[in-house]
Amino acid sequence: MDRVKNPVLTEKTIRLLEKKQYSFDVDLNSNKTEIKCWIEHFFDVKVIAMNSHRPPKKKRYVNSIIEHPIRYKRMIVTLQPRNSIPLFSKK
């Protein structure tokens, strides 16, 4: 579970939810097969396809020093039409 950081909820990813595509930030060292197995076992769903990309670096200035935040990989997971992942806990 330490490989998957958090679900991503932006305007674009919310539009992708209609197509049964979910976005997650994952560890840089993880690969597609590890994440696919983890999502299938943890959420009890069937994954059809996976896409991954690394967002570009962003600079952050602290006084006169340039820092780069920790990099991550973003996975877009496509599920079968009957499956879904609950992103929020029901309270």
C-alpha positions as CSV (number, residue, x, y, z in Angstrom):
1,M,0.0,0.0,0.0
2,D,3.0,2.3,0.4
3,R,3.5,2.3,-3.4
4,V,0.2,4.1,-4.1
5,K,0.3,7.6,-2.6
6,N,-3.2,9.1,-3.1
7,P,-6.0,9.4,-5.7
8,V,-5.9,12.4,-7.9
9,L,-9.0,14.6,-8.2
10,T,-8.7,17.4,-10.7
11,E,-11.1,18.7,-13.3
12,K,-9.7,16.4,-15.9
13,T,-9.7,13.3,-13.7
14,I,-13.3,13.9,-12.7
15,R,-14.2,13.9,-16.4
16,L,-12.3,10.6,-16.7
17,L,-14.5,9.0,-14.0
18,E,-17.3,8.8,-16.5
19,K,-15.2,6.5,-18.7
20,K,-14.3,4.4,-15.6
21,Q,-10.7,5.8,-15.5
22,Y,-9.2,6.5,-12.2
23,S,-5.9,8.4,-11.5
24,F,-3.4,7.7,-8.7
25,D,-0.1,9.1,-7.7
26,V,2.4,6.3,-7.2
27,D,6.0,5.8,-6.2
28,L,8.6,6.3,-8.9
29,N,10.0,2.8,-8.5
30,S,6.7,1.0,-9.0
31,N,5.7,-0.5,-12.3
32,K,2.4,-1.1,-14.0
33,T,2.1,-4.8,-13.1
34,E,2.7,-4.1,-9.4
35,I,0.1,-1.4,-9.3
36,K,-2.4,-3.4,-11.4
37,C,-2.1,-6.4,-9.0
38,W,-2.4,-4.1,-5.9
39,I,-5.5,-2.3,-7.3
40,E,-7.2,-5.6,-8.3
41,H,-6.6,-7.2,-4.9
42,F,-7.3,-4.2,-2.7
43,F,-10.5,-2.9,-4.5
44,D,-11.7,-6.3,-5.9
45,V,-12.0,-4.9,-9.4
46,K,-10.8,-6.0,-12.9
47,V,-8.3,-3.6,-14.6
48,I,-8.5,-3.5,-18.4
49,A,-5.7,-1.0,-19.1
50,M,-3.1,1.2,-17.4
51,N,-1.3,4.3,-18.6
52,S,1.5,6.1,-16.7
53,H,3.4,9.3,-17.0
54,R,5.7,11.6,-15.0
55,P,4.4,15.2,-14.6
56,P,7.1,17.8,-15.4
57,K,9.3,19.2,-12.6
58,K,8.2,22.5,-11.0
59,K,10.6,24.9,-9.4
60,R,10.1,26.3,-6.0
61,Y,12.1,29.3,-4.8
62,V,13.2,29.5,-1.2
63,N,15.2,32.7,-0.7
64,S,17.8,32.4,-3.4
65,I,17.8,28.6,-3.6
66,I,15.9,26.6,-6.2
67,E,14.3,23.5,-5.0
68,H,12.4,20.7,-6.8
69,P,9.6,19.0,-5.0
70,I,9.6,15.2,-4.7
71,R,8.8,13.6,-8.1
72,Y,6.1,11.0,-8.5
73,K,4.5,8.9,-11.2
74,R,0.8,9.2,-12.2
75,M,-1.1,6.1,-13.2
76,I,-4.4,6.2,-15.0
77,V,-6.3,2.9,-14.5
78,T,-9.2,1.8,-16.8
79,L,-11.7,-0.6,-15.2
80,Q,-14.3,-2.9,-16.7
81,P,-17.7,-1.1,-17.1
82,R,-19.4,-2.9,-14.2
83,N,-16.6,-2.1,-11.7
84,S,-15.9,1.1,-9.7
85,I,-13.6,2.3,-7.0
86,P,-14.9,4.3,-4.0
87,L,-12.7,7.4,-3.8
88,F,-14.3,8.9,-0.7
89,S,-15.2,7.2,2.5
90,K,-19.0,7.3,3.2
91,K,-19.7,9.0,6.5
